[in-house]
Amino acid sequence: MQDGPRLKGLVATGGKGSRLRPFTYTGAKQLVPVANKPVLFYAIEQLVAAGVTEIGVVVGDTAAQVQEALGDGARFGARFTFLHQEQPLGIAHTLIVARDFLGDAPFIMFLGDNFLRGGVSVLVDRFLREQPAAQVHLVRVPNPSEFGVAVLDANGQLTRLVEKPAIPPTDLAVIGIYMFRPEVHQIVAGLKPSARGELEITEAIQGLIDGGSRVDALPVEDHWIDTGRMSDILEANRLVLDLLQPSVRGVVDADSRLTGRVVVEEGARVIASTIEGPAIIGRDTLVERAYIGPYTSIYYSCQIVEAELSGSVVLERTRIEGLVRRIEGSLIGRDVRLSGAESRPRAYRLVLGDHSEARLP
């Protein structure tokens, strides 16, 4: 049972999103869709499912986009308070930005680009039942130097956290879902910027440990992804599509064939095409004389004509037409125009932004 103030939620949507460039030059990384739903929405829905409905959303340069996408929270069964962070000065800095909103309530902080397929209800229940000063969640990763790394003693008790170590002491990464009681605020108030110029959440947690407070570290058994790279988005997309329930609310003509788990959303049209699931076709999208292969998500208001795609994610309002080779394992942005050459000589004509990646046969 929970004593005292009700558990609040804190969702961080700031940060530069440098690993997902060029998409994040013009859009918030947390709004990149996974199975036709922004990554951020999964975090919000999981908080609400765990009974957390009063949620502070920390926003930065992409505040207008995030606020427009989320609204006031009513559609999620929640109430949002938007908290402006002038500069991304570290995860612990978001607690300073949110200090008045959080008050003396315990809270769960969810980084908006983190994806946990199984949700957080079990983790929240455990935190409320045990009431440690903090609860962190661990997964084994092949690249621990990119994360905060946990060191446990022989009894599995958390003893030390190291932020992005050059030589990681373990392969246990601390994921971007944290739970705290209000005593963390006193620790955060005394933090100094790290060598990276940020207020590190790992140092705040270490401060609790060093001060004798109870900090629990729980392994996470379900699939977790930090959706910071193209490959992460594609993997999260696969995980969600594996759970897809088939549904056709759009139009599929008699010359088309759907196999496996396929969703055709309202207003979508599939004409003389083959779709092999799991796959999802977004609202008001046209698929004509095309092949859509497994693990492909096409967002809303797209046009896929005389083209083949597989294992890819296509963002909104993009047109792909007349390609002689299949697109595989790709993340294609919004408002893209991708077409094949209509006559010889056939040549590649590309407009690629900074940090783009293209592989051509």
C-alpha positions as CSV (number, residue, x, y, z in Angstrom):
1,M,0.0,0.0,0.0
2,Q,1.1,3.5,-0.7
3,D,1.5,5.9,2.2
4,G,1.5,9.7,1.8
5,P,1.2,11.5,-1.5
6,R,0.2,9.7,-4.6
7,L,2.9,8.5,-7.0
8,K,3.5,11.0,-9.8
9,G,5.1,10.5,-13.2
10,L,7.9,12.4,-14.8
11,V,8.6,12.0,-18.5
12,A,11.7,13.5,-20.1
13,T,11.5,14.6,-23.7
14,G,14.5,17.0,-23.9
15,G,17.9,16.1,-25.3
16,K,19.4,16.6,-28.7
17,G,18.7,13.2,-30.2
18,S,22.1,13.3,-32.0
19,R,22.1,9.5,-32.6
20,L,18.9,9.7,-34.7
21,R,20.0,12.5,-36.9
22,P,19.0,13.7,-39.5
23,F,15.4,12.9,-38.2
24,T,15.9,14.9,-35.0
25,Y,17.0,18.1,-36.8
26,T,13.3,18.7,-37.5
27,G,11.5,16.5,-35.1
28,A,11.5,15.2,-31.5
29,K,13.2,11.8,-31.2
30,Q,10.4,10.7,-28.9
31,L,7.9,11.1,-31.6
32,V,9.5,8.7,-34.1
33,P,6.8,6.0,-34.5
34,V,7.1,2.3,-33.6
35,A,4.3,0.3,-35.2
36,N,2.7,3.6,-36.1
37,K,2.7,5.0,-32.6
38,P,5.2,7.5,-31.3
39,V,7.7,5.9,-28.9
40,L,6.7,8.5,-26.3
41,F,3.1,7.3,-26.3
42,Y,4.1,3.8,-25.1
43,A,5.7,5.4,-22.0
44,I,2.6,7.5,-21.3
45,E,0.2,4.6,-21.7
46,Q,2.4,2.3,-19.5
47,L,2.4,4.9,-16.7
48,V,-1.4,5.3,-16.9
49,A,-1.8,1.5,-16.9
50,A,0.3,1.4,-13.7
51,G,-2.1,3.9,-12.1
52,V,0.1,7.0,-12.6
53,T,-2.1,9.7,-14.1
54,E,-0.5,13.0,-12.8
55,I,2.4,13.3,-15.1
56,G,5.0,16.1,-15.6
57,V,6.5,16.3,-19.1
58,V,9.8,17.9,-19.3
59,V,10.2,19.6,-22.8
60,G,13.1,21.3,-24.5
61,D,13.7,22.6,-28.1
62,T,10.9,20.4,-29.5
63,A,8.3,21.6,-26.9
64,A,5.7,22.7,-29.5
65,Q,5.8,19.3,-31.3
66,V,5.6,17.3,-28.1
67,Q,2.7,19.4,-26.6
68,E,0.8,19.2,-29.9
69,A,1.2,15.5,-30.0
70,L,0.2,14.8,-26.4
71,G,-2.5,17.4,-25.7
72,D,-3.6,17.9,-22.1
73,G,-3.5,14.2,-21.3
74,A,-7.2,13.5,-21.5
75,R,-6.9,11.1,-24.4
76,F,-4.6,9.0,-22.3
77,G,-6.6,9.2,-19.1
78,A,-4.0,11.4,-17.6
79,R,-3.3,15.1,-16.7
80,F,-0.1,16.7,-18.0
81,T,1.9,19.5,-16.7
82,F,4.5,20.7,-19.2
83,L,7.8,21.8,-17.7
84,H,10.3,23.7,-19.8
85,Q,14.0,22.9,-19.6
86,E,16.0,25.7,-21.2
87,Q,19.0,23.5,-22.0
88,P,19.6,19.7,-21.7
89,L,21.9,19.7,-18.7
90,G,21.5,16.1,-17.7
91,I,18.9,13.7,-16.5
92,A,19.3,14.8,-12.9
93,H,18.7,18.4,-14.0
94,T,15.1,17.4,-15.0
95,L,14.5,16.8,-11.3
96,I,15.4,20.4,-10.6
97,V,13.1,21.6,-13.4
98,A,10.3,19.5,-12.0
99,R,10.9,20.2,-8.3
100,D,7.8,22.3,-7.7
101,F,5.6,19.8,-9.7
102,L,6.9,16.8,-7.8
103,G,6.6,18.3,-4.3
104,D,7.0,15.7,-1.6
105,A,5.5,12.9,-3.7
106,P,7.3,9.7,-4.7
107,F,7.6,9.5,-8.4
108,I,8.6,7.4,-11.4
109,M,10.8,9.0,-14.0
110,F,10.6,7.6,-17.6
111,L,13.0,8.8,-20.3
112,G,10.7,9.3,-23.3
113,D,12.9,7.5,-25.8
114,N,13.0,4.3,-23.8
115,F,10.8,1.3,-24.8
116,L,9.9,-1.5,-22.4
117,R,7.5,-4.0,-24.0
118,G,6.1,-5.4,-20.8
119,G,5.2,-2.1,-19.2
120,V,6.0,-0.9,-15.7
121,S,3.0,-2.0,-13.6
122,V,4.9,-4.8,-11.8
123,L,7.9,-2.5,-11.1
124,V,5.6,0.2,-9.7
125,D,3.8,-2.2,-7.5
126,R,7.1,-3.4,-6.1
127,F,8.3,0.1,-5.4
128,L,5.1,1.1,-3.6
129,R,5.2,-2.1,-1.6
130,E,8.9,-2.0,-0.5
131,Q,9.3,1.8,-0.4
132,P,13.1,2.1,-0.9
133,A,14.6,5.6,-1.4
134,A,15.2,4.6,-5.0
135,Q,14.6,1.7,-7.4
136,V,16.6,1.3,-10.6
137,H,16.2,-1.3,-13.2
138,L,19.0,-3.3,-14.9
139,V,19.6,-5.2,-18.2
140,R,22.7,-6.9,-19.5
141,V,23.9,-5.1,-22.7
142,P,26.8,-5.8,-25.1
143,N,27.9,-2.1,-25.1
144,P,27.8,-1.0,-21.4
145,S,30.2,1.9,-22.0
146,E,27.2,3.8,-23.5
147,F,25.1,3.6,-20.3
148,G,25.2,4.1,-16.6
149,V,26.7,0.8,-15.3
150,A,25.8,-0.9,-12.0
151,V,28.1,-2.8,-9.7
152,L,26.4,-5.3,-7.3
153,D,27.9,-7.1,-4.3
154,A,27.7,-10.9,-3.8
155,N,24.2,-10.6,-2.4
156,G,23.0,-8.6,-5.4
157,Q,22.9,-5.3,-3.5
158,L,23.7,-2.2,-5.6
159,T,27.0,-0.7,-4.4
160,R,28.2,1.6,-7.1
161,L,27.1,3.3,-10.3
162,V,29.4,4.6,-13.0
163,E,28.3,6.8,-15.9
164,K,29.4,5.7,-19.4
165,P,32.8,4.2,-18.2
166,A,35.6,3.7,-20.7
167,I,36.3,0.4,-19.1
168,P,32.9,-0.9,-17.8
169,P,33.2,-2.9,-14.5
170,T,30.1,-4.9,-15.5
171,D,27.7,-5.4,-18.3
172,L,24.7,-4.3,-16.2
173,A,23.1,-1.1,-17.7
174,V,20.8,1.1,-15.7
175,I,17.8,1.7,-18.0
176,G,15.9,5.0,-18.3
177,I,13.1,4.1,-15.9
178,Y,13.8,5.2,-12.3
179,M,11.7,5.5,-9.1
180,F,12.4,7.8,-6.2
181,R,11.1,9.0,-2.9
182,P,11.5,12.7,-2.2
183,E,14.8,12.5,-0.4
184,V,16.5,12.4,-3.8
185,H,15.9,16.1,-4.2
186,Q,18.3,17.0,-1.4
187,I,21.0,15.0,-3.1
188,V,20.3,16.5,-6.5
189,A,20.5,20.0,-5.1
190,G,24.1,19.4,-4.1
191,L,25.3,17.9,-7.4
192,K,28.0,19.5,-9.5
193,P,28.3,19.2,-13.3
194,S,30.3,16.1,-14.4
195,A,33.1,16.2,-16.9
196,R,30.4,16.0,-19.6
197,G,28.9,19.2,-18.3
198,E,25.8,17.5,-17.0
199,L,24.1,16.7,-13.7
200,E,24.3,12.9,-13.7
201,I,21.4,10.8,-12.4
202,T,23.9,8.1,-11.6
203,E,25.7,10.5,-9.2
204,A,22.4,11.3,-7.5
205,I,21.7,7.6,-7.0
206,Q,25.2,7.1,-5.7
207,G,24.7,9.9,-3.3
208,L,21.7,8.0,-1.8
209,I,23.7,4.9,-1.5
210,D,26.7,6.7,0.1
211,G,24.3,8.3,2.6
212,G,23.0,5.0,3.7
213,S,19.6,5.1,2.0
214,R,18.1,1.9,0.6
215,V,18.5,1.7,-3.2
216,D,17.1,-1.4,-4.9
217,A,18.3,-2.7,-8.3
218,L,15.9,-5.0,-10.1
219,P,16.7,-7.0,-13.3
220,V,14.2,-6.4,-16.1
221,E,13.2,-9.6,-17.9
222,D,11.2,-8.2,-20.7
223,H,12.5,-6.6,-23.9
224,W,13.9,-3.1,-23.3
225,I,15.3,-0.8,-26.0
226,D,16.8,2.7,-25.8
227,T,15.5,3.9,-29.2
228,G,18.4,6.2,-29.9
229,R,19.5,4.7,-33.2
230,M,17.9,3.5,-36.5
231,S,18.6,-0.1,-35.6
232,D,16.9,0.4,-32.2
233,I,13.7,1.8,-33.8
234,L,13.6,-1.2,-36.2
235,E,14.1,-3.7,-33.4
236,A,11.4,-2.0,-31.3
237,N,9.1,-2.1,-34.3
238,R,9.7,-5.8,-34.7
239,L,8.9,-6.4,-31.0
240,V,5.6,-4.6,-31.2
241,L,4.6,-6.1,-34.6
242,D,5.1,-9.6,-33.1
243,L,2.1,-8.9,-30.9
244,L,0.0,-7.4,-33.7
245,Q,-3.7,-8.4,-33.9
246,P,-4.9,-8.3,-37.6
247,S,-7.5,-5.7,-38.5
248,V,-8.7,-4.2,-41.7
249,R,-10.5,-0.9,-41.3
250,G,-9.5,0.5,-44.7
251,V,-10.1,-0.8,-48.2
252,V,-8.4,-3.9,-49.7
253,D,-9.4,-4.7,-53.3
254,A,-10.0,-8.1,-54.8
255,D,-6.6,-8.1,-56.5
256,S,-4.7,-7.7,-53.3
257,R,-3.5,-10.5,-50.9
258,L,-2.9,-10.1,-47.2
259,T,-1.1,-12.9,-45.3
260,G,-0.2,-13.2,-41.7
261,R,-1.0,-10.5,-39.1
262,V,-1.7,-7.3,-41.1
263,V,-3.4,-4.1,-39.9
264,V,-4.9,-1.7,-42.5
265,E,-6.0,1.4,-40.7
266,E,-9.0,3.6,-41.4
267,G,-8.8,5.5,-44.7
268,A,-5.9,3.3,-46.1
269,R,-6.3,1.7,-49.5
270,V,-4.5,-1.4,-50.7
271,I,-4.8,-1.9,-54.5
272,A,-3.3,-4.8,-56.5
273,S,-0.7,-5.4,-53.8
274,T,0.7,-8.1,-51.6
275,I,1.2,-7.5,-47.9
276,E,2.9,-10.2,-45.7
277,G,2.6,-9.6,-42.0
278,P,3.3,-8.7,-39.4
279,A,2.8,-5.3,-41.0
280,I,0.8,-2.1,-40.5
281,I,-0.5,0.3,-43.0
282,G,-1.3,3.7,-41.6
283,R,-4.5,5.8,-42.0
284,D,-5.0,7.5,-45.4
285,T,-2.0,5.7,-46.9
286,L,-2.2,4.3,-50.5
287,V,-0.4,1.0,-51.3
288,E,-0.8,0.3,-55.0
289,R,0.9,-2.4,-57.2
290,A,3.4,-2.9,-54.4
291,Y,4.8,-5.5,-52.1
292,I,5.0,-4.9,-48.3
293,G,7.1,-7.5,-46.5
294,P,7.1,-8.6,-42.8
295,Y,8.0,-6.2,-40.0
296,T,7.2,-3.1,-42.0
297,S,5.3,-0.1,-40.6
298,I,4.0,2.6,-42.9
299,Y,2.7,5.7,-41.1
300,Y,-0.1,7.9,-42.2
301,S,-0.8,9.7,-45.5
302,C,2.0,7.9,-47.4
303,Q,1.9,6.6,-51.0
304,I,3.7,3.4,-51.9
305,V,3.3,2.7,-55.6
306,E,5.1,0.1,-57.7
307,A,7.7,-0.5,-54.9
308,E,8.8,-3.2,-52.5
309,L,9.6,-2.7,-48.8
310,S,10.4,-5.2,-46.1
311,G,11.6,-4.8,-42.4
312,S,11.3,-1.0,-42.6
313,V,9.7,2.0,-41.0
314,V,8.3,4.8,-43.1
315,L,7.2,8.1,-41.5
316,E,4.3,10.2,-42.5
317,R,3.5,11.8,-45.9
318,T,6.2,10.0,-47.7
319,R,5.9,8.9,-51.3
320,I,7.9,5.9,-52.7
321,E,7.3,5.1,-56.3
322,G,8.7,3.1,-59.2
323,L,11.6,1.3,-57.6
324,V,13.2,-1.7,-59.3
325,R,14.9,-2.9,-56.1
326,R,13.4,-3.8,-52.7
327,I,14.0,-1.5,-49.7
328,E,15.0,-3.5,-46.7
329,G,15.9,-2.7,-43.1
330,S,15.4,1.1,-43.6
331,L,14.1,4.0,-41.6
332,I,12.6,6.6,-44.0
333,G,11.7,10.0,-42.8
334,R,8.7,12.3,-43.2
335,D,7.7,14.0,-46.4
336,V,10.4,12.1,-48.4
337,R,10.0,11.6,-52.2
338,L,11.8,8.5,-53.4
339,S,11.3,7.4,-57.0
340,G,13.0,5.3,-59.7
341,A,14.5,6.7,-62.9
342,E,12.0,6.6,-65.7
343,S,14.5,6.4,-68.6
344,R,18.1,5.6,-69.3
345,P,20.7,6.5,-68.3
346,R,19.6,5.5,-64.8
347,A,21.5,7.2,-62.1
348,Y,21.1,7.9,-58.4
349,R,20.0,11.4,-57.5
350,L,20.2,12.0,-53.8
351,V,19.6,14.8,-51.3
352,L,21.0,13.6,-48.0
353,G,21.1,15.7,-44.8
354,D,23.9,15.7,-42.3
355,H,24.5,12.4,-40.6
356,S,22.5,10.5,-43.2
357,E,23.4,6.9,-44.2
358,A,22.6,5.3,-47.5
359,R,23.7,1.9,-49.0
360,L,23.3,1.6,-52.8
361,P,23.7,-1.5,-54.9
